[in-house]
Structures are given as C-alpha cells and as structure tokens.
Amino acid sequence: MNNMQAMIQNVQKLQRQYEKEHQAIEEKEYSYTSGAIKMVMKGNLDLVSITFVDEEILEKDNAEMISEMIKLAFDHIKEEINADEEALTSKFNKGLPGGFKF
C-alpha cells in the first residue's frame, strides 16, 4: 500500500508543478510582427494589443491587407502557444507512471 500512496503523492506533486507551469504559459506575453502590424497576446489567447508599426497602412484601400496581417499574426502566436503547451505536456507525461497523462 505504501508504494501506491507514494505513487499517488508523486502524481499529485507533478500535477501541481504542471498547473504552475501551465499558468505561467497562460500569463506569458507572445508577440509577432506581420508586415506593418505588431500583435501581442497572452498564452490564454487574451489580446493585449495590436500596434500599427507603419501607420501609412491605415489607408482605406488597405482593409483586406490589414485583416490578413492580423490573421497571420494571430495564427503565428497561436502556433507558438500550442508548441509551448505541447512541450509542457510532453515534459510531464514522461514522469508519470503508465496510463496517467496530462
């Protein structure tokens, strides 16, 4: 029974560590510059800011291009966040006994 209790305590410890590191990812700010736009988002996908690096882009005829730049920046940041989350999950799954996964 002691082995089972030790294993449960180890899993609980790993879960607390995982949650702490996952929260750090959620609070981390990710940024990407796409053409004349810089986007900053948190790891929980909250939008922090969109900055126009080149304000000449704000001309009326550039609406479609601006939309594409924003989408590109969002997609890039989302991929970066997903990569960080996958790395974190992989890191903790290696330390778990068979059958357990985060």
GUVO-297339 format. One record per atom (N, C-alpha, C, CB): residue in three letters; atom name; z, x, y. Coordinates in nm, 2 decimals. Glycine has a CB too. Layout:
@r: ALA; a: CA; c3: Z; c1: X; c2: Y
...
This chain:
@r: MET; a: N; c3: 0.00; c1: 0.08; c2: -0.12
@r: MET; a: CA; c3: 0.00; c1: 0.00; c2: 0.00
@r: MET; a: C; c3: 0.00; c1: 0.09; c2: 0.13
@r: MET; a: CB; c3: 0.12; c1: -0.09; c2: 0.00
@r: ASN; a: N; c3: 0.06; c1: 0.20; c2: 0.12
@r: ASN; a: CA; c3: 0.07; c1: 0.29; c2: 0.24
@r: ASN; a: C; c3: -0.07; c1: 0.34; c2: 0.28
@r: ASN; a: CB; c3: 0.15; c1: 0.41; c2: 0.21
@r: ASN; a: N; c3: -0.16; c1: 0.36; c2: 0.18
@r: ASN; a: CA; c3: -0.30; c1: 0.40; c2: 0.21
@r: ASN; a: C; c3: -0.37; c1: 0.29; c2: 0.29
@r: ASN; a: CB; c3: -0.37; c1: 0.44; c2: 0.08
@r: MET; a: N; c3: -0.35; c1: 0.17; c2: 0.24
@r: MET; a: CA; c3: -0.41; c1: 0.05; c2: 0.31
@r: MET; a: C; c3: -0.36; c1: 0.04; c2: 0.45
@r: MET; a: CB; c3: -0.39; c1: -0.08; c2: 0.23
@r: GLN; a: N; c3: -0.23; c1: 0.05; c2: 0.47
@r: GLN; a: CA; c3: -0.17; c1: 0.04; c2: 0.61
@r: GLN; a: C; c3: -0.22; c1: 0.15; c2: 0.70
@r: GLN; a: CB; c3: -0.02; c1: 0.05; c2: 0.60
@r: ALA; a: N; c3: -0.23; c1: 0.27; c2: 0.64
@r: ALA; a: CA; c3: -0.28; c1: 0.39; c2: 0.72
@r: ALA; a: C; c3: -0.43; c1: 0.37; c2: 0.76
@r: ALA; a: CB; c3: -0.27; c1: 0.52; c2: 0.64
@r: MET; a: N; c3: -0.51; c1: 0.31; c2: 0.67
@r: MET; a: CA; c3: -0.65; c1: 0.28; c2: 0.69
@r: MET; a: C; c3: -0.66; c1: 0.18; c2: 0.80
@r: MET; a: CB; c3: -0.72; c1: 0.24; c2: 0.57
@r: ILE; a: N; c3: -0.58; c1: 0.07; c2: 0.80
@r: ILE; a: CA; c3: -0.58; c1: -0.03; c2: 0.90
@r: ILE; a: C; c3: -0.54; c1: 0.02; c2: 1.03
@r: ILE; a: CB; c3: -0.49; c1: -0.15; c2: 0.86
@r: GLN; a: N; c3: -0.44; c1: 0.11; c2: 1.04
@r: GLN; a: CA; c3: -0.39; c1: 0.17; c2: 1.16
@r: GLN; a: C; c3: -0.50; c1: 0.26; c2: 1.22
@r: GLN; a: CB; c3: -0.26; c1: 0.25; c2: 1.14
@r: ASN; a: N; c3: -0.57; c1: 0.33; c2: 1.13
@r: ASN; a: CA; c3: -0.68; c1: 0.42; c2: 1.18
@r: ASN; a: C; c3: -0.79; c1: 0.34; c2: 1.24
@r: ASN; a: CB; c3: -0.73; c1: 0.50; c2: 1.06
@r: VAL; a: N; c3: -0.83; c1: 0.23; c2: 1.17
@r: VAL; a: CA; c3: -0.94; c1: 0.14; c2: 1.22
@r: VAL; a: C; c3: -0.90; c1: 0.08; c2: 1.35
@r: VAL; a: CB; c3: -0.97; c1: 0.03; c2: 1.12
@r: GLN; a: N; c3: -0.77; c1: 0.04; c2: 1.37
@r: GLN; a: CA; c3: -0.72; c1: -0.02; c2: 1.49
@r: GLN; a: C; c3: -0.73; c1: 0.08; c2: 1.60
@r: GLN; a: CB; c3: -0.58; c1: -0.08; c2: 1.48
@r: LYS; a: N; c3: -0.69; c1: 0.21; c2: 1.57
@r: LYS; a: CA; c3: -0.69; c1: 0.31; c2: 1.67
@r: LYS; a: C; c3: -0.84; c1: 0.34; c2: 1.72
@r: LYS; a: CB; c3: -0.63; c1: 0.44; c2: 1.61
@r: LEU; a: N; c3: -0.93; c1: 0.34; c2: 1.62
@r: LEU; a: CA; c3: -1.07; c1: 0.36; c2: 1.65
@r: LEU; a: C; c3: -1.12; c1: 0.25; c2: 1.74
@r: LEU; a: CB; c3: -1.15; c1: 0.38; c2: 1.53
@r: GLN; a: N; c3: -1.08; c1: 0.13; c2: 1.71
@r: GLN; a: CA; c3: -1.12; c1: 0.01; c2: 1.78
@r: GLN; a: C; c3: -1.08; c1: 0.02; c2: 1.93
@r: GLN; a: CB; c3: -1.07; c1: -0.12; c2: 1.72
@r: ARG; a: N; c3: -0.95; c1: 0.06; c2: 1.95
@r: ARG; a: CA; c3: -0.90; c1: 0.08; c2: 2.09
@r: ARG; a: C; c3: -0.98; c1: 0.19; c2: 2.16
@r: ARG; a: CB; c3: -0.75; c1: 0.12; c2: 2.09
@r: GLN; a: N; c3: -1.01; c1: 0.30; c2: 2.09
@r: GLN; a: CA; c3: -1.09; c1: 0.40; c2: 2.16
@r: GLN; a: C; c3: -1.23; c1: 0.35; c2: 2.19
@r: GLN; a: CB; c3: -1.10; c1: 0.53; c2: 2.06
@r: TYR; a: N; c3: -1.29; c1: 0.28; c2: 2.10
@r: TYR; a: CA; c3: -1.42; c1: 0.22; c2: 2.12
@r: TYR; a: C; c3: -1.42; c1: 0.13; c2: 2.24
@r: TYR; a: CB; c3: -1.47; c1: 0.15; c2: 1.99
@r: GLU; a: N; c3: -1.33; c1: 0.04; c2: 2.24
@r: GLU; a: CA; c3: -1.32; c1: -0.05; c2: 2.36
@r: GLU; a: C; c3: -1.30; c1: 0.02; c2: 2.49
@r: GLU; a: CB; c3: -1.20; c1: -0.15; c2: 2.34
@r: LYS; a: N; c3: -1.23; c1: 0.13; c2: 2.49
@r: LYS; a: CA; c3: -1.21; c1: 0.20; c2: 2.61
@r: LYS; a: C; c3: -1.34; c1: 0.27; c2: 2.66
@r: LYS; a: CB; c3: -1.10; c1: 0.31; c2: 2.59
@r: GLU; a: N; c3: -1.41; c1: 0.33; c2: 2.56
@r: GLU; a: CA; c3: -1.53; c1: 0.40; c2: 2.60
@r: GLU; a: C; c3: -1.64; c1: 0.30; c2: 2.63
@r: GLU; a: CB; c3: -1.58; c1: 0.49; c2: 2.48
@r: HIS; a: N; c3: -1.64; c1: 0.18; c2: 2.56
@r: HIS; a: CA; c3: -1.74; c1: 0.08; c2: 2.59
@r: HIS; a: C; c3: -1.72; c1: 0.02; c2: 2.74
@r: HIS; a: CB; c3: -1.73; c1: -0.04; c2: 2.49
@r: GLN; a: N; c3: -1.59; c1: 0.01; c2: 2.77
@r: GLN; a: CA; c3: -1.56; c1: -0.04; c2: 2.91
@r: GLN; a: C; c3: -1.61; c1: 0.06; c2: 3.01
@r: GLN; a: CB; c3: -1.41; c1: -0.06; c2: 2.93
@r: ALA; a: N; c3: -1.60; c1: 0.19; c2: 2.98
@r: ALA; a: CA; c3: -1.65; c1: 0.30; c2: 3.07
@r: ALA; a: C; c3: -1.80; c1: 0.28; c2: 3.09
@r: ALA; a: CB; c3: -1.61; c1: 0.44; c2: 3.01
@r: ILE; a: N; c3: -1.87; c1: 0.25; c2: 2.98
@r: ILE; a: CA; c3: -2.02; c1: 0.23; c2: 2.99
@r: ILE; a: C; c3: -2.04; c1: 0.11; c2: 3.08
@r: ILE; a: CB; c3: -2.08; c1: 0.21; c2: 2.85
@r: GLU; a: N; c3: -1.97; c1: 0.00; c2: 3.06
@r: GLU; a: CA; c3: -1.99; c1: -0.12; c2: 3.15
@r: GLU; a: C; c3: -1.96; c1: -0.10; c2: 3.29
@r: GLU; a: CB; c3: -1.90; c1: -0.23; c2: 3.10
@r: GLU; a: N; c3: -1.87; c1: -0.01; c2: 3.33
@r: GLU; a: CA; c3: -1.84; c1: 0.02; c2: 3.46
@r: GLU; a: C; c3: -1.92; c1: 0.13; c2: 3.53
@r: GLU; a: CB; c3: -1.69; c1: 0.06; c2: 3.47
@r: LYS; a: N; c3: -1.99; c1: 0.21; c2: 3.44
@r: LYS; a: CA; c3: -2.08; c1: 0.32; c2: 3.49
@r: LYS; a: C; c3: -2.19; c1: 0.27; c2: 3.57
@r: LYS; a: CB; c3: -2.13; c1: 0.40; c2: 3.37
@r: GLU; a: N; c3: -2.23; c1: 0.34; c2: 3.67
@r: GLU; a: CA; c3: -2.35; c1: 0.30; c2: 3.75
@r: GLU; a: C; c3: -2.47; c1: 0.38; c2: 3.71
@r: GLU; a: CB; c3: -2.32; c1: 0.32; c2: 3.90
@r: TYR; a: N; c3: -2.57; c1: 0.31; c2: 3.68
@r: TYR; a: CA; c3: -2.70; c1: 0.37; c2: 3.64
@r: TYR; a: C; c3: -2.80; c1: 0.34; c2: 3.75
@r: TYR; a: CB; c3: -2.75; c1: 0.30; c2: 3.50
@r: SER; a: N; c3: -2.89; c1: 0.44; c2: 3.78
@r: SER; a: CA; c3: -2.98; c1: 0.42; c2: 3.88
@r: SER; a: C; c3: -3.12; c1: 0.47; c2: 3.84
@r: SER; a: CB; c3: -2.94; c1: 0.50; c2: 4.01
@r: TYR; a: N; c3: -3.22; c1: 0.42; c2: 3.90
@r: TYR; a: CA; c3: -3.36; c1: 0.46; c2: 3.87
@r: TYR; a: C; c3: -3.44; c1: 0.43; c2: 4.00
@r: TYR; a: CB; c3: -3.42; c1: 0.38; c2: 3.75
@r: THR; a: N; c3: -3.53; c1: 0.52; c2: 4.03
@r: THR; a: CA; c3: -3.62; c1: 0.51; c2: 4.14
@r: THR; a: C; c3: -3.76; c1: 0.48; c2: 4.08
@r: THR; a: CB; c3: -3.62; c1: 0.63; c2: 4.23
@r: SER; a: N; c3: -3.82; c1: 0.37; c2: 4.12
@r: SER; a: CA; c3: -3.95; c1: 0.34; c2: 4.08
@r: SER; a: C; c3: -4.04; c1: 0.32; c2: 4.20
@r: SER; a: CB; c3: -3.95; c1: 0.20; c2: 3.99
@r: GLY; a: N; c3: -4.12; c1: 0.42; c2: 4.23
@r: GLY; a: CA; c3: -4.21; c1: 0.42; c2: 4.35
@r: GLY; a: C; c3: -4.12; c1: 0.42; c2: 4.47
@r: GLY; a: CB; c3: -4.30; c1: 0.29; c2: 4.35
@r: ALA; a: N; c3: -4.13; c1: 0.31; c2: 4.55
@r: ALA; a: CA; c3: -4.06; c1: 0.31; c2: 4.68
@r: ALA; a: C; c3: -3.92; c1: 0.23; c2: 4.67
@r: ALA; a: CB; c3: -4.14; c1: 0.24; c2: 4.78
@r: ILE; a: N; c3: -3.88; c1: 0.20; c2: 4.54
@r: ILE; a: CA; c3: -3.76; c1: 0.12; c2: 4.52
@r: ILE; a: C; c3: -3.66; c1: 0.20; c2: 4.44
@r: ILE; a: CB; c3: -3.79; c1: -0.01; c2: 4.45
@r: LYS; a: N; c3: -3.53; c1: 0.20; c2: 4.48
@r: LYS; a: CA; c3: -3.42; c1: 0.25; c2: 4.40
@r: LYS; a: C; c3: -3.33; c1: 0.14; c2: 4.36
@r: LYS; a: CB; c3: -3.35; c1: 0.37; c2: 4.48
@r: MET; a: N; c3: -3.31; c1: 0.13; c2: 4.23
@r: MET; a: CA; c3: -3.22; c1: 0.02; c2: 4.18
@r: MET; a: C; c3: -3.09; c1: 0.09; c2: 4.12
@r: MET; a: CB; c3: -3.29; c1: -0.07; c2: 4.08
@r: VAL; a: N; c3: -2.98; c1: 0.03; c2: 4.15
@r: VAL; a: CA; c3: -2.85; c1: 0.07; c2: 4.09
@r: VAL; a: C; c3: -2.79; c1: -0.05; c2: 4.02
@r: VAL; a: CB; c3: -2.76; c1: 0.13; c2: 4.20
@r: MET; a: N; c3: -2.75; c1: -0.03; c2: 3.90
@r: MET; a: CA; c3: -2.69; c1: -0.14; c2: 3.82
@r: MET; a: C; c3: -2.57; c1: -0.08; c2: 3.74
@r: MET; a: CB; c3: -2.79; c1: -0.20; c2: 3.72
@r: LYS; a: N; c3: -2.48; c1: -0.16; c2: 3.71
@r: LYS; a: CA; c3: -2.37; c1: -0.12; c2: 3.62
@r: LYS; a: C; c3: -2.41; c1: -0.14; c2: 3.48
@r: LYS; a: CB; c3: -2.23; c1: -0.20; c2: 3.66
@r: GLY; a: N; c3: -2.33; c1: -0.08; c2: 3.39
@r: GLY; a: CA; c3: -2.36; c1: -0.09; c2: 3.25
@r: GLY; a: C; c3: -2.35; c1: -0.23; c2: 3.19
@r: GLY; a: CB; c3: -2.27; c1: 0.00; c2: 3.17
@r: ASN; a: N; c3: -2.28; c1: -0.32; c2: 3.26
@r: ASN; a: CA; c3: -2.27; c1: -0.46; c2: 3.22
@r: ASN; a: C; c3: -2.38; c1: -0.54; c2: 3.28
@r: ASN; a: CB; c3: -2.13; c1: -0.52; c2: 3.26
@r: LEU; a: N; c3: -2.48; c1: -0.48; c2: 3.33
@r: LEU; a: CA; c3: -2.60; c1: -0.53; c2: 3.39
@r: LEU; a: C; c3: -2.58; c1: -0.60; c2: 3.53
@r: LEU; a: CB; c3: -2.66; c1: -0.63; c2: 3.30
@r: ASP; a: N; c3: -2.46; c1: -0.58; c2: 3.59
@r: ASP; a: CA; c3: -2.45; c1: -0.63; c2: 3.73
@r: ASP; a: C; c3: -2.53; c1: -0.55; c2: 3.82
@r: ASP; a: CB; c3: -2.29; c1: -0.63; c2: 3.77
@r: LEU; a: N; c3: -2.60; c1: -0.61; c2: 3.91
@r: LEU; a: CA; c3: -2.69; c1: -0.54; c2: 4.00
@r: LEU; a: C; c3: -2.60; c1: -0.50; c2: 4.12
@r: LEU; a: CB; c3: -2.80; c1: -0.64; c2: 4.06
@r: VAL; a: N; c3: -2.60; c1: -0.37; c2: 4.15
@r: VAL; a: CA; c3: -2.53; c1: -0.31; c2: 4.26
@r: VAL; a: C; c3: -2.61; c1: -0.31; c2: 4.38
@r: VAL; a: CB; c3: -2.48; c1: -0.17; c2: 4.22
@r: SER; a: N; c3: -2.73; c1: -0.26; c2: 4.37
@r: SER; a: CA; c3: -2.82; c1: -0.25; c2: 4.49
@r: SER; a: C; c3: -2.96; c1: -0.23; c2: 4.46
@r: SER; a: CB; c3: -2.77; c1: -0.14; c2: 4.59
@r: ILE; a: N; c3: -3.05; c1: -0.27; c2: 4.55
@r: ILE; a: CA; c3: -3.19; c1: -0.24; c2: 4.55
@r: ILE; a: C; c3: -3.22; c1: -0.18; c2: 4.69
@r: ILE; a: CB; c3: -3.28; c1: -0.36; c2: 4.51
@r: THR; a: N; c3: -3.26; c1: -0.06; c2: 4.69
@r: THR; a: CA; c3: -3.29; c1: 0.01; c2: 4.82
@r: THR; a: C; c3: -3.44; c1: 0.04; c2: 4.83
@r: THR; a: CB; c3: -3.21; c1: 0.14; c2: 4.83
@r: PHE; a: N; c3: -3.50; c1: 0.01; c2: 4.94
@r: PHE; a: CA; c3: -3.64; c1: 0.05; c2: 4.97
@r: PHE; a: C; c3: -3.64; c1: 0.19; c2: 5.02
@r: PHE; a: CB; c3: -3.71; c1: -0.06; c2: 5.06
@r: VAL; a: N; c3: -3.68; c1: 0.28; c2: 4.94
@r: VAL; a: CA; c3: -3.69; c1: 0.42; c2: 4.98
@r: VAL; a: C; c3: -3.80; c1: 0.44; c2: 5.09
@r: VAL; a: CB; c3: -3.73; c1: 0.51; c2: 4.86
@r: ASP; a: N; c3: -3.91; c1: 0.36; c2: 5.08
@r: ASP; a: CA; c3: -4.02; c1: 0.37; c2: 5.17
@r: ASP; a: C; c3: -4.03; c1: 0.22; c2: 5.23
@r: ASP; a: CB; c3: -4.15; c1: 0.42; c2: 5.11
@r: GLU; a: N; c3: -3.98; c1: 0.20; c2: 5.34
@r: GLU; a: CA; c3: -3.98; c1: 0.06; c2: 5.40
@r: GLU; a: C; c3: -4.12; c1: 0.01; c2: 5.43
@r: GLU; a: CB; c3: -3.90; c1: 0.05; c2: 5.52
@r: GLU; a: N; c3: -4.22; c1: 0.10; c2: 5.43
@r: GLU; a: CA; c3: -4.36; c1: 0.05; c2: 5.46
@r: GLU; a: C; c3: -4.41; c1: -0.04; c2: 5.34
@r: GLU; a: CB; c3: -4.46; c1: 0.17; c2: 5.47
@r: ILE; a: N; c3: -4.34; c1: -0.03; c2: 5.23
@r: ILE; a: CA; c3: -4.38; c1: -0.11; c2: 5.11
@r: ILE; a: C; c3: -4.35; c1: -0.26; c2: 5.14
@r: ILE; a: CB; c3: -4.30; c1: -0.06; c2: 4.99
@r: LEU; a: N; c3: -4.27; c1: -0.29; c2: 5.24
@r: LEU; a: CA; c3: -4.23; c1: -0.43; c2: 5.26
@r: LEU; a: C; c3: -4.34; c1: -0.51; c2: 5.33
@r: LEU; a: CB; c3: -4.11; c1: -0.43; c2: 5.35
@r: GLU; a: N; c3: -4.46; c1: -0.46; c2: 5.34
@r: GLU; a: CA; c3: -4.57; c1: -0.54; c2: 5.39
@r: GLU; a: C; c3: -4.59; c1: -0.66; c2: 5.30
@r: GLU; a: CB; c3: -4.69; c1: -0.46; c2: 5.41
@r: LYS; a: N; c3: -4.64; c1: -0.77; c2: 5.36
@r: LYS; a: CA; c3: -4.66; c1: -0.90; c2: 5.29
@r: LYS; a: C; c3: -4.75; c1: -0.88; c2: 5.17
@r: LYS; a: CB; c3: -4.72; c1: -1.00; c2: 5.38
@r: ASP; a: N; c3: -4.85; c1: -0.80; c2: 5.18
@r: ASP; a: CA; c3: -4.95; c1: -0.78; c2: 5.07
@r: ASP; a: C; c3: -4.90; c1: -0.71; c2: 4.95
@r: ASP; a: CB; c3: -5.07; c1: -0.71; c2: 5.12
@r: ASN; a: N; c3: -4.78; c1: -0.65; c2: 4.96
@r: ASN; a: CA; c3: -4.72; c1: -0.57; c2: 4.85
@r: ASN; a: C; c3: -4.62; c1: -0.65; c2: 4.76
@r: ASN; a: CB; c3: -4.66; c1: -0.45; c2: 4.91
@r: ALA; a: N; c3: -4.61; c1: -0.78; c2: 4.77
@r: ALA; a: CA; c3: -4.51; c1: -0.85; c2: 4.70
@r: ALA; a: C; c3: -4.53; c1: -0.83; c2: 4.55
@r: ALA; a: CB; c3: -4.53; c1: -1.00; c2: 4.73
@r: GLU; a: N; c3: -4.65; c1: -0.83; c2: 4.49
@r: GLU; a: CA; c3: -4.67; c1: -0.81; c2: 4.35
@r: GLU; a: C; c3: -4.63; c1: -0.67; c2: 4.31
@r: GLU; a: CB; c3: -4.81; c1: -0.84; c2: 4.31
@r: MET; a: N; c3: -4.66; c1: -0.57; c2: 4.39
@r: MET; a: CA; c3: -4.63; c1: -0.44; c2: 4.35
@r: MET; a: C; c3: -4.48; c1: -0.42; c2: 4.36
@r: MET; a: CB; c3: -4.70; c1: -0.34; c2: 4.45
@r: ILE; a: N; c3: -4.41; c1: -0.48; c2: 4.46
@r: ILE; a: CA; c3: -4.26; c1: -0.47; c2: 4.47
@r: ILE; a: C; c3: -4.20; c1: -0.53; c2: 4.34
@r: ILE; a: CB; c3: -4.21; c1: -0.54; c2: 4.60
@r: SER; a: N; c3: -4.25; c1: -0.65; c2: 4.30
@r: SER; a: CA; c3: -4.20; c1: -0.71; c2: 4.18
@r: SER; a: C; c3: -4.21; c1: -0.62; c2: 4.06
@r: SER; a: CB; c3: -4.27; c1: -0.85; c2: 4.16
@r: GLU; a: N; c3: -4.32; c1: -0.56; c2: 4.05
@r: GLU; a: CA; c3: -4.35; c1: -0.47; c2: 3.93
@r: GLU; a: C; c3: -4.25; c1: -0.35; c2: 3.93
@r: GLU; a: CB; c3: -4.49; c1: -0.42; c2: 3.93
@r: MET; a: N; c3: -4.23; c1: -0.29; c2: 4.05
@r: MET; a: CA; c3: -4.14; c1: -0.18; c2: 4.07
@r: MET; a: C; c3: -4.00; c1: -0.22; c2: 4.03
@r: MET; a: CB; c3: -4.14; c1: -0.12; c2: 4.21
@r: ILE; a: N; c3: -3.95; c1: -0.34; c2: 4.07
@r: ILE; a: CA; c3: -3.82; c1: -0.39; c2: 4.04
@r: ILE; a: C; c3: -3.81; c1: -0.41; c2: 3.89
@r: ILE; a: CB; c3: -3.79; c1: -0.52; c2: 4.11
@r: LYS; a: N; c3: -3.91; c1: -0.47; c2: 3.83
@r: LYS; a: CA; c3: -3.91; c1: -0.49; c2: 3.68
@r: LYS; a: C; c3: -3.90; c1: -0.36; c2: 3.61
@r: LYS; a: CB; c3: -4.03; c1: -0.57; c2: 3.64
@r: LEU; a: N; c3: -3.98; c1: -0.26; c2: 3.65
@r: LEU; a: CA; c3: -3.98; c1: -0.13; c2: 3.59
@r: LEU; a: C; c3: -3.85; c1: -0.06; c2: 3.60
@r: LEU; a: CB; c3: -4.09; c1: -0.04; c2: 3.65
@r: ALA; a: N; c3: -3.79; c1: -0.07; c2: 3.72
@r: ALA; a: CA; c3: -3.65; c1: -0.01; c2: 3.73
@r: ALA; a: C; c3: -3.55; c1: -0.08; c2: 3.65
@r: ALA; a: CB; c3: -3.61; c1: -0.02; c2: 3.88
@r: PHE; a: N; c3: -3.55; c1: -0.21; c2: 3.64
@r: PHE; a: CA; c3: -3.46; c1: -0.28; c2: 3.56
@r: PHE; a: C; c3: -3.48; c1: -0.25; c2: 3.41
@r: PHE; a: CB; c3: -3.48; c1: -0.43; c2: 3.58
@r: ASP; a: N; c3: -3.60; c1: -0.25; c2: 3.36
@r: ASP; a: CA; c3: -3.63; c1: -0.21; c2: 3.22
@r: ASP; a: C; c3: -3.58; c1: -0.07; c2: 3.19
@r: ASP; a: CB; c3: -3.78; c1: -0.23; c2: 3.19
@r: HIS; a: N; c3: -3.60; c1: 0.02; c2: 3.28
@r: HIS; a: CA; c3: -3.56; c1: 0.16; c2: 3.25
@r: HIS; a: C; c3: -3.41; c1: 0.17; c2: 3.24
@r: HIS; a: CB; c3: -3.62; c1: 0.25; c2: 3.37
@r: ILE; a: N; c3: -3.34; c1: 0.11; c2: 3.34
@r: ILE; a: CA; c3: -3.19; c1: 0.11; c2: 3.34
@r: ILE; a: C; c3: -3.14; c1: 0.04; c2: 3.21
@r: ILE; a: CB; c3: -3.14; c1: 0.05; c2: 3.47
@r: LYS; a: N; c3: -3.20; c1: -0.07; c2: 3.18
@r: LYS; a: CA; c3: -3.15; c1: -0.14; c2: 3.06
@r: LYS; a: C; c3: -3.17; c1: -0.06; c2: 2.93
@r: LYS; a: CB; c3: -3.23; c1: -0.27; c2: 3.04
@r: GLU; a: N; c3: -3.28; c1: 0.02; c2: 2.92
@r: GLU; a: CA; c3: -3.30; c1: 0.11; c2: 2.81
@r: GLU; a: C; c3: -3.20; c1: 0.22; c2: 2.80
@r: GLU; a: CB; c3: -3.44; c1: 0.17; c2: 2.81
@r: GLU; a: N; c3: -3.16; c1: 0.27; c2: 2.92
@r: GLU; a: CA; c3: -3.06; c1: 0.38; c2: 2.93
@r: GLU; a: C; c3: -2.93; c1: 0.32; c2: 2.89
@r: GLU; a: CB; c3: -3.06; c1: 0.43; c2: 3.07
@r: ILE; a: N; c3: -2.89; c1: 0.20; c2: 2.93
@r: ILE; a: CA; c3: -2.76; c1: 0.14; c2: 2.89
@r: ILE; a: C; c3: -2.76; c1: 0.12; c2: 2.74
@r: ILE; a: CB; c3: -2.74; c1: 0.01; c2: 2.97
@r: ASN; a: N; c3: -2.87; c1: 0.06; c2: 2.69
@r: ASN; a: CA; c3: -2.88; c1: 0.04; c2: 2.54
@r: ASN; a: C; c3: -2.87; c1: 0.17; c2: 2.46
@r: ASN; a: CB; c3: -3.01; c1: -0.03; c2: 2.51
@r: ALA; a: N; c3: -2.93; c1: 0.27; c2: 2.51
@r: ALA; a: CA; c3: -2.92; c1: 0.40; c2: 2.44
@r: ALA; a: C; c3: -2.77; c1: 0.45; c2: 2.44
@r: ALA; a: CB; c3: -3.01; c1: 0.51; c2: 2.51
@r: ASP; a: N; c3: -2.70; c1: 0.44; c2: 2.55
@r: ASP; a: CA; c3: -2.56; c1: 0.48; c2: 2.56
@r: ASP; a: C; c3: -2.47; c1: 0.39; c2: 2.47
@r: ASP; a: CB; c3: -2.51; c1: 0.47; c2: 2.70
@r: GLU; a: N; c3: -2.50; c1: 0.26; c2: 2.46
@r: GLU; a: CA; c3: -2.42; c1: 0.17; c2: 2.37
@r: GLU; a: C; c3: -2.45; c1: 0.21; c2: 2.22
@r: GLU; a: CB; c3: -2.46; c1: 0.03; c2: 2.40
@r: GLU; a: N; c3: -2.58; c1: 0.23; c2: 2.19
@r: GLU; a: CA; c3: -2.61; c1: 0.27; c2: 2.05
@r: GLU; a: C; c3: -2.55; c1: 0.40; c2: 2.01
@r: GLU; a: CB; c3: -2.76; c1: 0.28; c2: 2.04
@r: ALA; a: N; c3: -2.54; c1: 0.50; c2: 2.10
@r: ALA; a: CA; c3: -2.48; c1: 0.63; c2: 2.07
@r: ALA; a: C; c3: -2.33; c1: 0.61; c2: 2.05
@r: ALA; a: CB; c3: -2.50; c1: 0.73; c2: 2.19
@r: LEU; a: N; c3: -2.27; c1: 0.52; c2: 2.13
@r: LEU; a: CA; c3: -2.13; c1: 0.50; c2: 2.12
@r: LEU; a: C; c3: -2.10; c1: 0.43; c2: 1.98
@r: LEU; a: CB; c3: -2.07; c1: 0.41; c2: 2.24
@r: THR; a: N; c3: -2.17; c1: 0.33; c2: 1.95
@r: THR; a: CA; c3: -2.16; c1: 0.26; c2: 1.83
@r: THR; a: C; c3: -2.17; c1: 0.35; c2: 1.71
@r: THR; a: CB; c3: -2.25; c1: 0.14; c2: 1.82
@r: SER; a: N; c3: -2.28; c1: 0.43; c2: 1.71
@r: SER; a: CA; c3: -2.30; c1: 0.53; c2: 1.60
@r: SER; a: C; c3: -2.19; c1: 0.62; c2: 1.59
@r: SER; a: CB; c3: -2.43; c1: 0.60; c2: 1.63
@r: LYS; a: N; c3: -2.14; c1: 0.67; c2: 1.70
@r: LYS; a: CA; c3: -2.03; c1: 0.77; c2: 1.70
@r: LYS; a: C; c3: -1.91; c1: 0.71; c2: 1.63
@r: LYS; a: CB; c3: -1.99; c1: 0.81; c2: 1.84
@r: PHE; a: N; c3: -1.87; c1: 0.58; c2: 1.66
@r: PHE; a: CA; c3: -1.75; c1: 0.52; c2: 1.60
@r: PHE; a: C; c3: -1.78; c1: 0.47; c2: 1.45
@r: PHE; a: CB; c3: -1.71; c1: 0.41; c2: 1.68
@r: ASN; a: N; c3: -1.90; c1: 0.43; c2: 1.42
@r: ASN; a: CA; c3: -1.93; c1: 0.39; c2: 1.29
@r: ASN; a: C; c3: -1.92; c1: 0.50; c2: 1.19
@r: ASN; a: CB; c3: -2.07; c1: 0.33; c2: 1.28
@r: LYS; a: N; c3: -1.94; c1: 0.63; c2: 1.23
@r: LYS; a: CA; c3: -1.93; c1: 0.74; c2: 1.14
@r: LYS; a: C; c3: -1.79; c1: 0.76; c2: 1.09
@r: LYS; a: CB; c3: -1.98; c1: 0.87; c2: 1.21
@r: GLY; a: N; c3: -1.69; c1: 0.72; c2: 1.18
@r: GLY; a: CA; c3: -1.55; c1: 0.75; c2: 1.14
@r: GLY; a: C; c3: -1.48; c1: 0.63; c2: 1.06
@r: GLY; a: CB; c3: -1.47; c1: 0.77; c2: 1.26
@r: LEU; a: N; c3: -1.56; c1: 0.53; c2: 1.04
@r: LEU; a: CA; c3: -1.50; c1: 0.41; c2: 0.97
@r: LEU; a: C; c3: -1.52; c1: 0.42; c2: 0.82
@r: LEU; a: CB; c3: -1.56; c1: 0.28; c2: 1.03
@r: PRO; a: N; c3: -1.42; c1: 0.37; c2: 0.75
@r: PRO; a: CA; c3: -1.44; c1: 0.36; c2: 0.60
@r: PRO; a: C; c3: -1.55; c1: 0.26; c2: 0.57
@r: PRO; a: CB; c3: -1.31; c1: 0.32; c2: 0.53
@r: GLY; a: N; c3: -1.60; c1: 0.27; c2: 0.45
@r: GLY; a: CA; c3: -1.71; c1: 0.19; c2: 0.40
@r: GLY; a: C; c3: -1.70; c1: 0.04; c2: 0.43
@r: GLY; a: CB; c3: -1.74; c1: 0.20; c2: 0.26
@r: GLY; a: N; c3: -1.80; c1: -0.02; c2: 0.48
@r: GLY; a: CA; c3: -1.80; c1: -0.17; c2: 0.51
@r: GLY; a: C; c3: -1.76; c1: -0.21; c2: 0.65
@r: GLY; a: CB; c3: -1.71; c1: -0.23; c2: 0.41
@r: PHE; a: N; c3: -1.69; c1: -0.12; c2: 0.72
@r: PHE; a: CA; c3: -1.65; c1: -0.16; c2: 0.85
@r: PHE; a: C; c3: -1.75; c1: -0.10; c2: 0.95
@r: PHE; a: CB; c3: -1.51; c1: -0.10; c2: 0.88
@r: LYS; a: N; c3: -1.78; c1: -0.19; c2: 1.05
@r: LYS; a: CA; c3: -1.88; c1: -0.14; c2: 1.16
@r: LYS; a: C; c3: -1.84; c1: -0.20; c2: 1.29
@r: LYS; a: CB; c3: -2.02; c1: -0.19; c2: 1.12
@r: PHE; a: N; c3: -1.87; c1: -0.13; c2: 1.40
@r: PHE; a: CA; c3: -1.85; c1: -0.19; c2: 1.53
@r: PHE; a: C; c3: -1.97; c1: -0.26; c2: 1.57
@r: PHE; a: CB; c3: -1.82; c1: -0.08; c2: 1.63
